[in-house]
Amino acid sequence: MNAVVEAKPAQPIVKLREQFETREDSFKSALPAHIPVERFLRVVMTATQRNPDLVAADRQSLFNSALLAAQDGLLPDGREGALVIYNTKVKQDGKDVWVKAVQWMPMIAGILKKCRNSGELSSIEAHTVHANDKFSYRIGIDEQPVHEPDWFADRGAVVGVYAVARLKDGSRVSEIMSRAEVESVRAISRAKDSGPWVQWWGEMARKTVLRRLSKRLPISSDLDDLIRRDDALYDLEGARQDAQRHAPRSLAAKMDALASGMSKPPQIEQAPDTPAVTDQRAAPGAKAMDPYRSADEASGAVAGQGEDGGGAHDEAPSSDTGDEPTPAQLAFERGAEAKRDNLGTRAMPGEYRQEGREPEMQAWLAGHKSVQVETVEGK
């Protein structure tokens, strides 16, 4: 009598490999000529084996994310890019249900690679600054920061990051962010407590300052899309609405609110169990609260329009005592002086961008706006 042998169900990783192989033609069409499809799929499978949660995640989002990586010509190897798991709400039987989805996230090495190969720039780089490093940068004077780390000593904790790009005409564009500024960007990431922000904080910090720098560079739309592939992982719309809900309408009102402890918006709520993100891009208007804005772009949001469409007050803040000028008054005068010297808003002193110095930042911008000159550098 012949024995009946029951077929064992294929292991999930084996089934996943077979599903990727059936889509080989799609990946081959998306990949650039220098990346063989066999190598790409091998890297994808290695990534899923290292992170079994990818196998259990929403399968279609995994395929779509891998296809985006192929279109970008980057490998999801944790260096050029990563496949990040997040939670998102979907409708099932008329109810909102949390499911695990996958998002393609280009990393710093992949972004730098694409920037260098784009033909738009001569060079581009991003670095972390440690407490014991020698670092200096004079706004409006230096083309790029002077950074002298001691590689053979304890460099201390990371205190900031910066990025520098050299354009085809030989000029340089730089961007500097403190650790607090980087953490403020991380704070609105719904994957802030998992994935790359935990495993590769330095890489994410460098990518953050590079994203902000990219807004001032002559890069192609394809490269711009690459840098913003992970926008779905940031609650830009939530941050914008929250800031609008707590933002006073005028400079004087903003300063009064700050003094009364109303300046800081509440923490953004996170999804249960694991950090969650919606599976949609930032809604229209989210750019106004883009955490990657430079000081030039931020000036429009801070000292620009209010809810009624009018501009912020341009007069100098008044002093109730009439004695010594307040820090806001000094900031206003410094802003006006910078404008008279034909300096743009990039000349704002770095200390005014720090957390807790919002009144001085707003006063400096108002002072800068109050002076009318024919030409202003950087506008």
Number of C-alpha atoms within 10 A of each C-alpha: 3 4 5 6 6 6 6 6 8 9 8 12 16 11 13 15 15 12 13 17 15 9 12 15 12 14 23 19 13 16 21 15 10 7 14 12 21 12 10 23 21 12 16 20 20 13 19 18 13 9 14 12 15 21 17 14 17 15 16 11 17 23 17 14 22 25 20 21 27 23 16 22 19 25 24 27 16 18 15 20 21 25 26 23 26 25 24 19 17 14 9 9 7 7 9 11 12 17 13 19 26 25 24 24 26 27 25 24 18 23 23 20 13 19 24 15 12 14 13 16 19 17 17 19 17 22 19 23 23 18 14 16 20 13 13 12 15 13 14 11 8 12 15 21 17 12 15 12 17 12 8 6 9 12 15 11 13 16 16 21 24 25 25 21 24 19 17 12 8 10 11 17 16 24 21 24 26 21 17 13 21 22 15 13 18 20 17 21 23 23 23 19 14 14 15 20 16 12 11 13 15 18 18 18 28 23 25 26 28 29 21 23 22 23 14 16 16 11 15 13 9 11 17 17 12 22 25 13 19 17 19 20 27 24 23 24 20 17 22 19 14 16 16 15 10 15 20 19 21 21 23 19 13 20 20 15 17 18 11 9 8 15 19 13 13 11 10 14 11 14 15 9 7 15 19 26 25 17 18 11 17 19 12 8 12 17 14 16 20 21 22 21 19 20 20 17 17 18 19 14 14 23 24 20 15 16 11 7 9 11 18 21 20 20 14 20 23 12 12 8 8 8 7 9 14 16 14 23 20 18 27 28 21 19 30 24 16 21 24 16 12 18 20 20 24 18 18 22 16 16 11 17 17 15 12 13 14 18 25 23 26 26 32 31 30 28 28 27 22 18 14 11 11 5 12 15 11 11 10
